[in-house]
Every structure is written in C-alpha cells, then in structure tokens.
Amino acid sequence: MLATADKQEARFNFRATVALKDTIERAAALKGQDTTSFVRQAAYELAVTTIQAHEVTILKPEDHRAFFDALENPPEPTDSLRAAFASHRQRVIKR
C-alpha cells in the first residue's frame, strides 16, 4: 500500500493520447478518485506485482523436491558445460 504520509517530492511527467487520458479519467471517476490518485495507485500496484513476479519463484511440490535434490546432489558437469566455463575463463577479465 502506498504511504500517503510521506512527503511527495518526486514527479512523473508523461504525454498520453486523448483516448488514454479519457479512459483513465473515466475509470478514476467510477472509483471515486481524482485522476492523480488513481494513476498513482494503479502504477504502484502494477509495479509491486511486476517486482514480485520477477523476484519470487513458487515451486510445485514435485519441482521443489527436484530443485533441492539438484542443489544437494549436483550432477557432474557435461562436456558442454566444461567448454562454456573454459570459454568464460578466456573471455572474462577478472579484477
């Protein structure tokens, strides 16, 4: 949830089509909000959802077992993986 007591110092400025502006104003009115509050809340909710989708991985029970089994008992590297590591060592400068 947005913290409304925080001082609002940062600004977003962007252009929109007339149709987009009309749609947002209509939606805001239907929710009983002013356009700024509506856009701020909608953007915040989508931002939080997007961040969570990229930071959180939920595994099904069968995948959970396979994932942790692979961590605890990793397979031997394949020839392709060994070649990839060798290539990485040659191309990446370590500091």
MARBA-3410 file (N, C-alpha, C, O; in Angstrom, 1 decimal):
95
0.8,-1.2,0.0,0.0,0.0,0.0,0.9,1.2,0.0,2.0,1.2,0.6 ~ 0.5,2.3,-0.6,1.2,3.5,-0.7,1.2,4.2,0.6,0.1,4.3,1.3 ~ 2.3,4.8,1.0,2.4,5.6,2.2,2.0,7.0,1.9,2.7,7.7,1.2 ~ 0.8,7.4,2.3,0.3,8.7,2.0,0.9,9.8,2.9,0.8,11.0,2.6 ~ 1.5,9.5,4.0,2.0,10.4,4.9,3.4,10.9,4.5,3.9,12.0,4.9
4.1,10.1,3.6,5.4,10.5,3.1,5.3,11.8,2.3,4.3,12.0,1.6 ~ 6.3,12.6,2.4,6.4,13.8,1.6,6.5,13.4,0.1,7.4,12.7,-0.3 ~ 5.7,14.0,-0.7,5.7,13.6,-2.1,6.5,14.7,-2.9,6.0,15.7,-3.2 ~ 7.8,14.3,-3.2,8.7,15.2,-3.8,9.0,14.8,-5.2,9.3,15.7,-6.0 ~ 9.0,13.5,-5.6,9.3,13.1,-6.9,8.2,13.3,-7.9,7.0,13.3,-7.5
8.5,13.5,-9.1,7.5,13.8,-10.1,7.6,12.8,-11.3,8.8,12.4,-11.6 ~ 6.5,12.5,-11.9,6.5,11.8,-13.2,5.8,12.7,-14.2,4.7,13.2,-13.8 ~ 6.3,12.9,-15.3,5.7,13.7,-16.4,5.7,12.8,-17.6,6.8,12.4,-18.1 ~ 4.5,12.6,-18.2,4.5,11.9,-19.5,3.3,12.4,-20.3,2.3,12.9,-19.8 ~ 3.4,12.2,-21.6,2.3,12.5,-22.5,1.5,11.3,-22.8,2.0,10.1,-22.7
0.2,11.5,-23.1,-0.7,10.4,-23.4,-1.6,10.8,-24.5,-1.8,12.0,-24.8 ~ -2.2,9.8,-25.1,-3.2,10.1,-26.1,-4.5,10.6,-25.4,-4.7,10.4,-24.2 ~ -5.3,11.3,-26.2,-6.6,11.8,-25.7,-7.4,10.6,-25.2,-8.1,10.6,-24.2 ~ -7.4,9.5,-26.0,-8.2,8.3,-25.6,-7.8,7.7,-24.3,-8.6,7.3,-23.5 ~ -6.4,7.6,-24.1,-5.9,7.1,-22.9,-6.3,8.0,-21.7,-6.7,7.5,-20.7
-6.1,9.3,-21.9,-6.5,10.2,-20.8,-8.0,10.1,-20.5,-8.4,10.1,-19.3 ~ -8.8,10.1,-21.5,-10.3,10.0,-21.2,-10.6,8.7,-20.5,-11.4,8.7,-19.6 ~ -10.0,7.6,-20.9,-10.2,6.3,-20.2,-9.8,6.3,-18.8,-10.5,5.8,-17.9 ~ -8.6,6.9,-18.5,-8.2,6.9,-17.1,-9.1,7.9,-16.3,-9.4,7.5,-15.2 ~ -9.5,9.0,-16.8,-10.4,9.9,-16.1,-11.7,9.2,-15.8,-12.3,9.4,-14.7
-12.2,8.4,-16.8,-13.5,7.7,-16.6,-13.4,6.7,-15.5,-14.2,6.6,-14.6 ~ -12.3,5.9,-15.5,-12.1,4.9,-14.5,-11.9,5.5,-13.1,-12.4,5.0,-12.2 ~ -11.1,6.6,-13.1,-10.9,7.3,-11.8,-12.3,7.8,-11.2,-12.5,7.6,-10.0 ~ -13.1,8.3,-12.1,-14.4,8.8,-11.6,-15.3,7.7,-11.1,-16.0,7.8,-10.1 ~ -15.2,6.5,-11.8,-16.0,5.4,-11.4,-15.6,4.9,-10.0,-16.4,4.3,-9.3
-14.3,5.0,-9.7,-13.8,4.6,-8.4,-13.9,5.7,-7.4,-13.5,5.5,-6.2 ~ -14.4,6.9,-7.8,-14.5,8.0,-6.8,-13.1,8.6,-6.5,-13.0,9.1,-5.4 ~ -12.2,8.5,-7.4,-10.9,9.1,-7.1,-10.5,10.2,-8.1,-11.1,10.2,-9.2 ~ -9.6,11.1,-7.7,-9.1,12.0,-8.7,-8.1,11.3,-9.6,-7.6,10.2,-9.2 ~ -7.8,11.8,-10.7,-7.0,11.1,-11.7,-5.6,10.9,-11.2,-5.1,9.8,-11.4
-5.0,11.8,-10.5,-3.7,11.6,-9.9,-3.6,10.4,-9.0,-2.7,9.6,-9.1 ~ -4.6,10.4,-8.0,-4.6,9.3,-7.1,-4.8,7.9,-7.8,-4.2,6.9,-7.4 ~ -5.7,7.9,-8.8,-6.0,6.7,-9.5,-4.7,6.2,-10.2,-4.4,5.0,-10.1 ~ -4.1,7.1,-11.0,-2.9,6.7,-11.7,-1.8,6.3,-10.8,-1.1,5.3,-11.0 ~ -1.6,7.0,-9.7,-0.5,6.7,-8.7,-0.8,5.3,-8.1,0.1,4.5,-8.1
-2.0,5.0,-7.7,-2.3,3.7,-7.1,-2.2,2.6,-8.1,-1.6,1.5,-7.8 ~ -2.7,2.8,-9.3,-2.6,1.8,-10.4,-1.2,1.4,-10.7,-0.8,0.3,-10.9 ~ -0.4,2.5,-10.9,1.0,2.3,-11.2,1.8,1.6,-10.1,2.6,0.7,-10.4 ~ 1.5,1.9,-8.9,2.1,1.3,-7.7,1.8,-0.2,-7.7,2.6,-1.0,-7.5 ~ 0.5,-0.5,-7.8,0.0,-1.9,-7.7,0.7,-2.7,-8.8,1.1,-3.8,-8.5
0.7,-2.2,-10.0,1.3,-2.9,-11.1,2.8,-3.1,-10.9,3.4,-4.1,-11.2 ~ 3.5,-2.1,-10.4,4.9,-2.1,-10.1,5.2,-3.2,-9.1,6.1,-4.0,-9.2 ~ 4.5,-3.3,-8.0,4.7,-4.3,-6.9,4.4,-5.7,-7.5,5.2,-6.6,-7.2 ~ 3.4,-5.8,-8.3,3.1,-7.1,-8.9,4.2,-7.6,-9.8,4.6,-8.7,-9.8 ~ 4.7,-6.7,-10.6,5.8,-7.0,-11.5,7.1,-7.4,-10.8,7.7,-8.3,-11.2
7.4,-6.6,-9.8,8.6,-6.9,-9.0,8.5,-8.3,-8.3,9.4,-9.1,-8.4 ~ 7.3,-8.6,-7.8,7.1,-9.9,-7.1,7.2,-11.0,-8.1,7.8,-12.1,-7.8 ~ 6.7,-10.8,-9.3,6.7,-11.9,-10.4,8.1,-12.2,-10.8,8.4,-13.3,-11.2 ~ 9.0,-11.2,-10.7,10.4,-11.4,-11.1,11.3,-11.8,-9.9,12.4,-12.3,-10.2 ~ 10.9,-11.6,-8.7,11.7,-11.9,-7.6,11.3,-13.2,-6.8,12.1,-13.7,-6.1
10.1,-13.6,-7.0,9.6,-14.8,-6.3,9.4,-15.9,-7.2,8.8,-15.8,-8.2 ~ 9.9,-17.1,-6.8,9.7,-18.3,-7.6,8.9,-19.3,-6.7,9.3,-19.6,-5.6 ~ 7.8,-19.7,-7.2,7.0,-20.7,-6.4,7.0,-22.0,-7.1,6.7,-22.1,-8.3 ~ 7.5,-23.0,-6.4,7.6,-24.3,-7.0,6.5,-25.3,-6.6,6.0,-25.2,-5.4 ~ 6.0,-26.1,-7.5,5.1,-27.1,-7.1,5.8,-28.2,-6.3,7.1,-28.2,-6.3
5.1,-28.9,-5.5,5.8,-29.9,-4.6,6.8,-30.8,-5.3,7.9,-31.0,-4.8 ~ 6.4,-31.3,-6.5,7.4,-32.2,-7.2,8.6,-31.5,-7.7,9.7,-32.0,-7.7 ~ 8.4,-30.2,-8.1,9.5,-29.4,-8.5,10.4,-29.0,-7.4,11.6,-28.9,-7.5 ~ 9.8,-28.7,-6.2,10.5,-28.4,-5.0,11.5,-29.5,-4.7,12.7,-29.2,-4.4 ~ 11.0,-30.7,-4.7,11.9,-31.9,-4.4,13.1,-31.9,-5.4,14.2,-32.1,-5.0
12.8,-31.8,-6.7,13.8,-31.9,-7.7,14.8,-30.8,-7.6,16.0,-31.0,-7.8 ~ 14.3,-29.6,-7.3,15.2,-28.4,-7.2,16.2,-28.6,-6.0,17.4,-28.5,-6.2 ~ 15.7,-29.0,-4.8,16.6,-29.2,-3.7,17.5,-30.4,-3.8,18.6,-30.4,-3.3 ~ 17.0,-31.4,-4.5,17.8,-32.6,-4.7,19.0,-32.2,-5.6,20.1,-32.7,-5.4 ~ 18.7,-31.4,-6.6,19.8,-31.0,-7.5,20.8,-30.1,-6.8,22.0,-30.2,-7.1
20.4,-29.3,-5.8,21.3,-28.5,-5.0,22.2,-29.3,-4.1,23.4,-29.1,-4.0 ~ 21.5,-30.3,-3.5,22.2,-31.2,-2.6,23.1,-32.2,-3.3,24.1,-32.6,-2.7 ~ 22.7,-32.7,-4.4,23.4,-33.7,-5.2,23.6,-33.3,-6.6,23.0,-33.9,-7.5 ~ 24.4,-32.3,-6.9,24.6,-31.8,-8.2,25.1,-32.8,-9.2,26.0,-33.6,-8.8 ~ 24.7,-32.9,-10.4,25.2,-33.9,-11.4,26.6,-33.4,-11.8,27.0,-32.2,-11.7
27.4,-34.3,-12.3,28.7,-34.0,-12.9,28.5,-33.1,-14.1,27.5,-33.2,-14.8 ~ 29.4,-32.1,-14.3,29.2,-31.2,-15.4,29.4,-32.0,-16.7,30.2,-32.9,-16.9 ~ 28.6,-31.5,-17.7,28.7,-32.2,-19.1,29.9,-31.5,-19.8,30.5,-30.5,-19.4 ~ 30.2,-32.1,-20.9,31.3,-31.6,-21.8,30.9,-30.2,-22.2,31.8,-29.3,-22.3 ~ 29.7,-29.9,-22.6,29.2,-28.6,-23.0,29.4,-27.6,-21.9,29.9,-26.5,-22.1
29.1,-28.0,-20.6,29.3,-27.0,-19.5,30.7,-26.8,-19.3,31.1,-25.6,-19.0 ~ 31.6,-27.8,-19.4,33.0,-27.6,-19.2,33.6,-26.6,-20.3,34.4,-25.8,-20.0 ~ 33.1,-26.8,-21.5,33.5,-25.9,-22.6,33.1,-24.5,-22.3,33.8,-23.5,-22.6 ~ 31.9,-24.3,-21.8,31.3,-23.0,-21.5,32.2,-22.3,-20.4,32.5,-21.1,-20.5 ~ 32.6,-23.1,-19.4,33.4,-22.5,-18.3,34.8,-22.1,-18.9,35.3,-21.1,-18.5
35.3,-23.0,-19.7,36.7,-22.7,-20.3,36.6,-21.4,-21.2,37.5,-20.6,-21.1 ~ 35.5,-21.3,-22.0,35.3,-20.1,-22.8,35.2,-18.8,-21.9,35.7,-17.8,-22.2 ~ 34.4,-19.0,-20.9,34.2,-17.8,-19.9,35.6,-17.4,-19.3,35.8,-16.2,-19.3 ~ 36.4,-18.3,-18.9,37.7,-18.0,-18.3,38.6,-17.3,-19.3,39.3,-16.4,-18.9 ~ 38.5,-17.6,-20.6,39.3,-17.0,-21.6,38.8,-15.6,-22.0,39.6,-14.7,-22.3
37.5,-15.4,-21.9,37.0,-14.1,-22.4,36.7,-13.1,-21.3,36.6,-11.9,-21.6 ~ 36.6,-13.5,-20.1,36.3,-12.5,-19.0,37.5,-12.2,-18.2,38.3,-13.0,-17.8 ~ 37.7,-10.9,-18.0,38.8,-10.4,-17.3,38.4,-10.3,-15.8,37.4,-9.7,-15.5 ~ 39.3,-10.9,-15.0,39.0,-10.8,-13.5,39.8,-9.7,-12.9,40.9,-9.5,-13.2 ~ 39.1,-9.0,-12.0,39.8,-7.8,-11.4,39.9,-8.1,-9.9,40.5,-7.2,-9.2
END
